[in-house]
Structures are given as C-alpha cells and as structure tokens.
Amino acid sequence: MQDTTLTWRKSSRSGAAGHCVEVAEVPAAVLVRDSKDATGPVLSFGNAGWTGFIAGVRAGEFDRPGA
C-alpha cells in the first residue's frame, strides 16, 4: 500500500539509527511499516486489533526475555 496521501509518523522515542516503525491511520485501520523500507510491506491492524496490540506492548507482552 503505497498511497502518497497517507501521513506516516514515527515515535518520538525512535533512535537516530533508524531502527523503528512508522504508522499511518486510515478510517478503519492503523497501518504499520518499517521506516527503513518505505516501499516494502505494510501491516494493517483493525482498530480493535491495534488497541489490543498497544495494550500488549504496554504490558510487556512482547519484551524479549532478559532484555
């Protein structure tokens, strides 16, 4: 999905090394892509799925063991 009308944004916590993702919002979903590969694949989360994903991130569900 390479729509030039999308507004992609990075987290304010993104490091200078460019190891981050970008998100764009559309009416029924949140789109996610690798900031280093702007023409690469895009993940699409429905609004409920995105809310669940963010809750999991905040709860540490995706933390690497020992990190």
Buried (B, 14 or more C-beta within 10 A) or exposed (E): EEEEEBEBEEEEEBEEEEEEBBBBBEEEBBBBBBBEEEEEEBBEBEEEEBEEBEEEEEEEEEEEEEE
